[in-house]
Amino acid sequence: MLIVLKQSHPYNRVSRLPLWLLVAVNLMVQLSGGESYLSIGMLSQYGRGVLPSQELSDTTGAPYIYSEHLLGITAGRGSWSLWTSLELSAPPRIGPPLTGLHKLRLEWSDSRIRFQLGDLYGLFGRGLALNMWEDQDIDWDSTVRGAWLTLGMNKWLGLDLLHGTSVTARHLPAGPGIDPRRRDYNDKARTSAIRLEARYLPAGLTSGLYLVAVKAENPWFNQVFNPASSANMVIDSTTLVTNSYLPGGYLEFLGNNFDAFVELTGRFQQVDETDSLYSTPDQTWIPIDNTNRGGSVYASLSHYPGRWGWTLEYKNYLLDAADPDNRQYPPRRVYRRNSIQSPPLGFKEHSSTLLGRTHHNMDFEDEVGFQIELNWEVTQDALLTFNFARASRHYAFAKVIEPDFSSAWRRESSPNRLWLANDEAYYPFKELLAEIQYRYLPGNFDLMALISRQDDMLSYQQTNILFSGEPGTGQDIINWERRKLLTIPTQITQGLPNGWGLTLHWEHQWEETEFYSRLAKRDLNTGVITAEPVETSKTASIYQRYVAITISRSSRYSLGFVYDSVSRMRTGRSVNVVPGDDNPLERLLRRAGIDPKNKWLGVQAGYYFTPATELTVLYGSIQGGLKCDSGVCIYVPGMEDAITLRLTSSW
């Protein structure tokens, strides 16, 4: 059994393996009959290379080294179980170093009672108010350290009581002076929750009511890049204490061939003892509301009558209507969602490498949308999937500049808060995709092919200037940036004699970004446009390709080659252009007459010491990019001239 090790601890304590932990494991695992069990899992990673230039800052040539080792232990006897994870990271690839205890949970359960003490994972409903999860690869941890009691009062009714604290790491978006490996700030919170759930009343129906209370300590600050020191300065630093109450409920009905679910959650939030915040750059006090109200709705309906089925999802999340200045810089978003809130995305999250780098930037605080998916089992060997998703925001903003040069944001609500808006100001997003999975058993052949078309608004700015060179006339300026993607990932697996196999993973992506601007003169008295607007539009195109070829022998060894390329870097600064900086793989490519400019090459080998112990080694260059999980994204930098090792084992 391999313990889940994609986990990270926000507490930077240094500790040794405590004696009481060894004693507890020893007491519970007195091996006698089938009542006791013990399993151990290990993950060990090491990497060394050179940090290339990033999209928005330049740290070319800086060494990049990580060393990350985790050991997970699960032990149990009778009604007791203990799970713990130990970490030695100096540092991990993303996040701070940690040596010592990583996670710990003790559990006792019988047919009616379950009691957990330690690091808690889980959710109420679909996570609109409470969803505790973790992914070490992106340094995200919204787990709560505390106690959780689940009591089955009878076969129909259950009660949950939960209390604990959490510290969730946050990373700023990539930008000048931002170190993607460093945590920029932490959100701290104390959470209490109660849930009453009824099951089989009537048969097939599950309903729940809950109340979640969160007292959070959220840093409010601004980070300004200082070119003289090539580093960031923190200004406006203070801590806001907010109290949130999230009442909600859900219903789920399971039928013979369908599933219906709906969840509604409100949020009532209050800031303690603060009605304004001082901004150093603006040299002014910024007033804030002491209270804020919002809510979230999620619903899904699935029908699967036979060899085909469909699922429809609807989301409507409106927790905060911050203006663009604060929305784009999370620390200044006073009423951002609590870290324990992690609702469904309402669109498809892909495993594709290239689609992962161009992930839709979801706004959990302000987004409405839907997705519909159709699955059709054409034959026992062929499955077709079609998916269509759309989303937009509830609010649009325009900056109004007065004749005295003072400015303020004007907010406009969409025509219908329950549905989508198509105007660019509301950041519309849509994706249409089709996927086929095919297996030909006589030939030991598998095919997965997907085509995705995305249209996503990246930025929108509207400025209304209430003066110009002509009396009574103002100017309206609109600038926006929109990205369109066509992506085709394909994977082919071919079985070969004597346990050998060949896998080809091939992805193409065509990216077109449109930059649009519009200038119009407006009569300030009537609001009428007085002259033909001046419009300009230009596009920039990028083509990306990702290829991975692997030949392997089942549970023995594997050898692979990775080729990653882009036609043009978004920074305008190309990579791998100086022959003297070539690594051996790039020199081979150049000798073969292929220019390694804007290309990343790698060779990967794997070996199984046992069926449960595998070592993987990669040498070459790795392109960085976004890495996302459940809508949380972080920029993971690439490495040049790198060597990485990964060892996994379980026993």
Residue pairs with C-beta under 8 A, 6 or more apart in sequence:
1 39
1 41
1 74
1 650
2 41
2 612
2 648
2 650
3 39
3 40
3 41
3 72
3 73
3 74
3 83
3 85
3 650
4 41
4 72
5 41
5 42
5 43
5 70
5 72
5 85
5 136
6 134
6 135
6 136
6 137
7 70
7 85
7 102
7 103
7 134
7 135
7 136
7 141
8 92
8 95
8 102
8 134
8 135
8 136
8 139
8 140
8 141
8 169
9 87
9 98
9 101
9 102
9 103
9 141
10 141
10 166
10 167
10 168
10 169
10 186
11 167
12 96
12 98
13 98
13 100
13 101
14 98
14 99
14 100
15 99
15 100
15 101
16 100
17 86
17 100
17 101
18 101
21 84
21 101
21 104
24 82
24 106
25 38
25 73
25 75
25 82
28 36
28 75
28 76
28 77
28 80
28 81
28 82
29 36
29 37
29 38
29 75
29 76
29 77
30 36
30 77
31 38
35 77
35 78
36 75
36 76
36 77
36 78
37 74
37 75
37 76
37 77
38 73
38 74
38 75
38 76
39 73
39 74
39 75
39 650
39 651
40 71
40 72
40 73
40 74
40 650
40 651
41 71
41 72
41 648
41 649
41 650
42 69
42 70
42 71
42 72
42 647
42 648
42 649
42 650
43 68
43 69
43 70
43 646
43 647
43 648
44 68
44 69
44 70
44 645
44 646
44 647
44 648
45 66
45 67
45 68
45 69
45 92
45 93
45 644
45 645
45 646
45 647
46 66
46 67
46 68
46 644
46 645
47 64
47 65
47 66
47 67
47 93
47 639
47 642
47 643
47 644
47 645
48 63
48 64
48 65
48 642
48 643
48 644
49 63
49 64
49 65
49 621
49 622
49 639
49 640
49 641
49 642
49 643
49 644
50 61
50 62
50 63
50 64
50 639
50 640
50 641
50 642
51 59
51 60
51 61
51 62
51 63
51 64
51 637
51 638
51 639
51 640
52 60
52 575
52 621
52 624
52 637
52 638
52 639
52 640
53 59
53 60
53 571
53 573
53 575
54 174
54 180
54 571
54 624
54 635
54 637
55 174
55 569
55 570
55 571
56 174
56 175
56 176
56 178
56 571
57 174
57 175
57 176
57 177
57 178
58 573
64 637
64 639
64 642
66 89
66 91
66 92
66 93
67 88
67 89
67 90
67 91
67 92
68 87
68 88
68 89
68 91
68 92
68 93
69 87
69 88
69 89
70 85
70 86
70 87
70 88
70 102
70 136
71 85
71 86
71 87
72 83
72 84
72 85
72 86
73 82
73 83
73 84
73 85
73 86
74 81
74 82
74 83
75 81
75 82
75 83
76 82
79 108
79 109
79 110
80 106
80 107
80 108
81 106
81 107
81 108
81 109
82 104
82 105
82 106
82 107
83 103
83 104
83 105
83 107
84 101
84 102
84 103
84 104
84 105
85 102
85 103
85 104
86 100
86 101
86 102
87 98
87 99
87 100
87 101
87 102
88 98
88 99
89 95
89 97
89 98
89 99
90 97
90 99
91 97
91 181
92 98
92 136
92 139
93 137
93 181
93 636
94 136
94 137
94 138
94 139
94 171
94 180
94 181
94 634
94 636
95 136
95 139
95 169
95 181
95 183
96 182
96 183
103 118
103 119
103 143
104 118
104 119
105 116
105 117
105 118
105 119
105 120
106 116
106 117
106 118
107 114
107 115
107 116
107 117
108 114
108 115
109 115
111 152
112 151
112 152
113 149
113 150
113 151
113 152
114 148
114 149
114 150
115 147
115 148
115 149
115 150
116 147
116 148
116 149
117 146
117 147
118 145
119 143
119 144
119 145
120 132
120 143
120 144
120 145
120 146
120 148
120 162
120 164
121 132
121 133
121 134
121 143
122 130
122 132
122 148
123 130
123 131
123 132
123 133
123 342
124 130
124 131
124 160
124 193
124 195
124 208
124 210
124 212
124 248
124 250
125 208
125 210
125 248
125 249
125 250
125 263
125 265
126 250
126 261
126 263
126 298
126 343
126 344
127 341
127 342
127 343
127 344
128 246
128 248
128 263
128 264
128 265
128 296
128 298
128 341
128 343
129 193
129 210
129 212
129 246
129 248
129 265
129 267
129 296
129 340
129 341
130 162
130 191
130 193
130 210
130 212
130 246
130 340
130 341
131 142
131 340
131 341
131 342
131 343
132 142
132 143
132 144
132 166
132 340
133 140
133 142
133 143
133 342
133 630
134 140
134 141
134 142
134 143
135 629
135 630
135 632
137 627
137 629
137 636
138 627
138 628
138 629
138 632
138 633
138 634
138 636
139 169
139 171
139 183
139 634
140 168
140 169
140 629
140 632
140 634
141 166
141 167
141 168
141 169
142 166
142 168
142 339
142 340
142 342
143 166
144 162
144 164
144 165
144 166
144 191
144 340
145 164
145 165
145 166
146 162
146 163
146 164
146 165
146 191
147 162
147 163
147 164
148 160
148 161
148 162
148 164
149 159
149 160
149 161
149 162
150 158
150 159
150 160
151 158
151 159
151 160
151 161
152 158
153 159
155 199
155 200
156 198
156 199
156 200
156 201
157 196
157 197
157 198
157 199
158 196
158 197
158 198
158 199
159 194
159 195
159 196
159 197
160 193
160 194
160 195
160 196
160 197
160 210
161 193
161 194
162 191
162 192
162 193
162 194
163 191
163 192
163 193
164 190
164 191
165 188
165 189
165 190
165 191
166 188
166 189
166 191
166 339
166 340
167 186
167 187
167 188
168 186
168 187
168 188
168 189
168 339
169 183
169 186
170 183
170 184
170 185
170 186
170 187
170 330
170 331
171 180
171 182
171 183
171 184
171 634
171 635
172 178
172 184
172 223
172 329
172 330
172 331
173 328
173 635
174 180
174 635
175 225
176 225
177 223
177 225
177 226
177 230
177 231
177 232
178 184
178 223
178 232
180 634
180 635
180 636
180 637
181 637
184 223
184 331
185 219
185 221
185 331
186 219
187 216
187 217
187 218
187 219
187 338
187 339
188 216
188 217
188 218
189 214
189 215
189 216
189 217
189 338
189 339
189 340
190 214
190 215
190 216
191 212
191 213
191 214
191 340
192 212
192 213
193 210
193 211
193 212
193 213
194 210
194 211
195 208
195 209
195 210
196 208
196 209
196 210
197 206
197 207
197 208
197 209
198 205
198 206
198 207
198 208
199 205
199 206
200 206
201 207
204 253
204 254
204 255
205 251
205 252
205 253
206 251
206 252
206 253
206 254
207 249
207 250
207 251
207 252
208 249
208 250
209 248
209 249
210 247
210 248
210 249
211 245
211 246
211 247
211 248
212 244
212 245
212 246
212 248
212 340
213 243
213 244
213 245
213 246
214 242
214 243
214 244
214 246
214 338
214 340
215 241
215 242
215 243
215 244
216 241
216 242
216 243
216 244
216 338
217 239
217 240
217 241
218 239
218 240
218 242
218 331
218 334
218 336
219 237
219 238
219 239
219 240
219 331
220 236
220 237
220 238
220 239
220 240
220 277
220 331
220 332
220 334
221 234
221 235
221 236
221 237
221 238
221 331
221 332
222 234
222 235
222 236
222 279
222 280
222 281
222 329
222 331
222 332
223 232
223 233
223 234
223 235
223 331
224 232
224 233
224 235
224 281
225 231
225 232
225 233
226 232
226 233
235 280
235 281
236 277
236 278
236 279
236 280
236 281
238 277
240 271
240 272
240 274
240 334
241 271
241 272
241 273
242 269
242 270
242 271
242 272
242 334
242 335
243 269
243 270
243 272
244 267
244 268
244 269
244 270
244 338
245 267
245 268
245 269
246 265
246 266
246 267
246 268
246 338
246 341
247 265
247 266
248 263
248 264
248 265
248 266
249 263
249 264
250 261
250 262
250 263
250 264
251 260
251 261
251 262
251 263
252 259
252 260
252 261
253 259
253 260
253 261
257 303
257 304
257 305
258 301
258 302
258 303
258 304
259 300
259 301
259 302
260 300
260 301
260 302
261 298
261 299
261 300
261 301
262 297
262 298
262 299
262 300
263 296
263 297
263 298
263 299
264 295
264 296
264 297
265 295
265 296
265 297
266 293
266 294
266 295
267 292
267 293
267 294
267 295
267 296
267 319
268 291
268 292
268 293
269 291
269 292
269 293
269 294
269 335
270 290
270 291
270 292
271 288
271 289
271 290
271 291
271 334
274 288
274 290
275 287
275 288
275 290
276 285
276 286
276 287
276 288
277 285
277 286
277 288
278 284
278 285
278 286
279 285
279 286
288 334
292 320
292 334
292 335
294 318
294 319
294 320
294 335
294 365
295 318
295 319
296 315
296 316
296 317
296 318
296 319
296 341
296 343
297 314
297 315
297 316
297 317
298 313
298 314
298 315
298 316
298 343
298 344
298 346
299 313
299 314
300 311
300 312
300 313
300 314
300 344
301 311
301 312
302 309
302 310
302 311
302 312
303 309
303 310
304 310
304 375
307 376
307 377
307 378
308 374
308 375
308 376
308 377
309 374
309 375
310 372
310 373
310 374
310 375
311 372
311 373
312 370
312 371
312 372
313 344
313 346
313 370
313 371
313 372
314 346
314 369
314 370
315 343
315 344
315 345
315 346
315 367
315 368
315 369
315 370
315 391
316 368
316 417
316 418
317 343
317 364
317 365
317 366
317 367
317 368
318 365
318 366
318 368
318 394
318 417
319 335
319 336
319 337
319 341
319 364
319 365
319 366
320 333
320 334
320 335
320 336
320 337
320 365
320 366
321 366
321 394
321 395
321 411
322 333
322 334
322 335
322 336
322 365
323 397
323 409
323 411
324 397
324 409
324 461
325 332
325 409
326 332
326 333
326 334
327 333
327 363
327 366
330 336
333 365
335 365
336 365
337 364
337 365
341 364
342 364
342 630
342 631
342 632
343 364
345 362
345 630
345 631
346 367
346 369
346 370
346 371
346 389
346 391
347 360
347 362
347 369
347 371
347 389
347 391
347 429
347 431
348 371
348 373
348 387
348 389
348 431
348 433
349 359
349 628
349 629
349 630
349 631
350 356
350 452
350 489
352 450
352 452
352 487
352 489
352 507
353 489
353 507
353 546
354 487
354 489
354 507
354 508
354 509
354 544
354 546
355 452
355 485
355 487
355 489
355 509
356 625
356 626
356 627
356 628
357 625
357 626
358 454
358 483
358 485
358 487
358 509
358 511
358 626
359 626
359 628
359 633
360 391
360 429
360 431
360 454
360 456
361 456
361 458
361 633
362 391
362 631
363 393
363 427
364 631
366 393
366 394
366 395
367 391
367 392
367 393
367 394
368 391
368 392
368 393
368 394
368 417
368 418
368 419
368 420
369 389
369 390
369 391
369 392
369 420
369 429
370 389
370 390
370 391
370 420
371 387
371 388
371 389
371 390
372 387
372 388
372 389
373 385
373 386
373 387
373 388
374 385
374 386
374 387
375 383
375 384
375 385
376 383
376 384
376 385
377 383
378 384
381 438
381 439
381 440
381 441
382 436
382 437
382 438
382 439
383 436
383 437
383 438
384 434
384 435
384 436
385 433
385 434
385 435
385 436
385 437
386 433
386 434
386 435
387 431
387 432
387 433
387 434
387 435
388 430
388 431
388 432
388 433
389 429
389 430
389 431
390 420
390 428
390 429
390 430
391 420
391 428
391 429
391 430
392 414
392 420
392 421
392 422
392 426
392 427
392 428
392 429
393 414
393 421
393 426
393 427
394 413
394 414
394 417
394 421
394 426
395 411
395 412
395 413
395 414
395 426
396 411
396 412
396 414
396 421
396 423
396 425
396 426
396 460
396 462
397 409
397 410
397 411
397 412
397 425
397 462
398 409
398 410
398 412
398 425
398 462
398 463
398 464
399 407
399 408
399 409
399 410
399 461
399 462
399 463
399 464
400 407
400 408
400 409
400 410
400 464
400 466
401 407
401 463
401 464
401 465
401 466
401 467
402 408
402 466
402 467
403 466
403 467
410 464
412 425
414 420
414 421
414 426
415 421
420 426
420 428
421 428
422 428
424 457
424 460
424 480
424 482
425 460
425 462
427 457
427 460
428 455
428 457
429 454
429 455
429 456
429 457
430 454
430 455
431 452
431 453
431 454
431 455
432 452
432 453
433 450
433 451
433 452
433 453
434 450
434 451
435 448
435 449
435 450
435 451
436 447
436 448
436 449
436 450
437 446
437 447
437 448
438 446
438 447
438 448
439 445
439 446
439 447
440 446
443 494
443 495
444 494
444 495
444 496
445 492
445 493
445 494
445 495
446 491
446 492
446 493
446 494
447 490
447 491
447 492
447 493
448 489
448 490
448 491
448 492
449 488
449 489
449 490
449 491
450 487
450 488
450 489
450 490
451 486
451 487
451 488
452 485
452 486
452 487
452 488
453 484
453 485
453 486
454 483
454 484
454 485
454 487
455 482
455 483
455 484
455 485
456 482
456 483
456 484
456 485
457 480
457 481
457 482
457 483
458 481
458 482
458 483
458 513
459 479
459 480
459 481
460 478
460 479
460 480
460 481
461 477
461 478
461 479
461 480
462 476
462 477
462 478
463 475
463 476
463 477
463 478
464 474
464 475
464 476
464 477
464 522
465 474
465 475
465 476
465 477
466 474
466 524
467 474
468 474
468 475
468 521
470 521
472 523
472 524
472 525
473 521
473 522
473 523
473 524
473 530
474 521
474 522
474 524
475 519
475 520
475 521
475 522
476 518
476 519
476 520
476 521
476 522
476 529
477 517
477 518
477 519
478 516
478 517
478 518
479 515
479 516
479 517
479 518
480 515
480 516
481 513
481 514
481 515
481 516
482 513
482 514
482 516
483 511
483 512
483 513
483 514
484 511
484 512
484 513
484 514
485 509
485 510
485 511
485 512
486 509
486 510
487 507
487 508
487 509
487 510
488 507
488 508
488 509
489 505
489 506
489 507
490 504
490 505
490 506
490 507
491 503
491 504
491 505
491 506
492 503
492 504
492 506
493 501
493 502
493 503
493 504
494 501
494 502
494 503
495 501
496 502
498 553
499 553
499 554
499 556
500 551
500 552
500 553
500 554
501 551
501 552
501 553
501 554
502 549
502 550
502 551
503 548
503 549
503 550
503 551
503 552
504 547
504 548
504 549
505 546
505 547
505 548
505 549
505 550
506 546
506 547
506 548
507 544
507 545
507 546
507 547
508 543
508 544
508 545
509 543
509 544
509 545
510 541
510 542
510 543
511 541
511 542
511 543
511 544
512 539
512 540
512 541
513 539
513 540
513 541
513 542
514 537
514 538
514 539
515 537
515 538
515 539
515 540
516 535
516 536
516 537
517 535
517 536
517 537
518 533
518 534
518 535
518 536
519 533
519 534
519 535
520 529
520 531
520 533
520 534
521 529
521 530
521 531
522 528
522 529
522 530
523 529
523 530
540 568
541 567
541 568
542 566
542 567
542 568
542 570
543 566
543 567
544 565
544 566
544 567
545 563
545 564
545 565
545 566
546 562
546 563
546 564
546 565
547 561
547 562
547 563
547 564
548 560
548 561
548 562
548 563
549 560
549 561
550 558
550 559
550 560
550 561
550 604
551 558
551 559
551 560
552 558
552 559
552 606
555 608
555 611
556 607
556 608
557 605
557 606
557 607
557 608
558 604
558 605
558 606
558 607
559 603
559 604
559 605
559 606
560 603
560 604
560 605
560 606
561 601
561 602
561 603
561 604
562 600
562 601
562 602
562 603
562 604
562 618
562 620
563 599
563 600
563 601
564 599
564 600
564 601
564 602
564 622
564 623
565 598
565 599
565 600
566 598
566 623
567 598
568 574
568 598
569 575
569 598
574 597
574 598
575 597
575 598
575 640
576 582
576 586
576 596
576 597
576 598
576 599
576 600
576 621
577 597
579 587
579 590
582 590
582 596
583 620
583 621
583 640
583 641
585 601
585 602
585 603
585 619
585 620
585 621
586 596
586 599
586 601
586 621
589 596
589 599
589 601
590 596
600 620
600 621
600 622
600 623
600 638
601 620
601 621
602 618
602 619
602 620
602 621
602 622
603 618
603 619
603 620
604 616
604 617
604 618
604 619
605 616
605 617
605 618
606 614
606 615
606 616
606 617
607 614
607 615
608 614
609 615
609 649
610 649
612 649
612 650
612 651
613 647
613 648
613 649
613 650
614 647
614 648
614 649
615 645
615 646
615 647
616 645
616 646
616 647
617 643
617 644
617 645
617 646
618 642
618 643
618 644
619 642
619 643
620 642
621 638
621 639
621 640
621 641
621 642
622 638
622 639
622 642
622 644
623 638
624 635
624 636
624 637
624 638
624 639
625 635
625 636
625 638
626 633
626 634
626 635
626 636
627 633
627 634
627 635
627 636
628 634
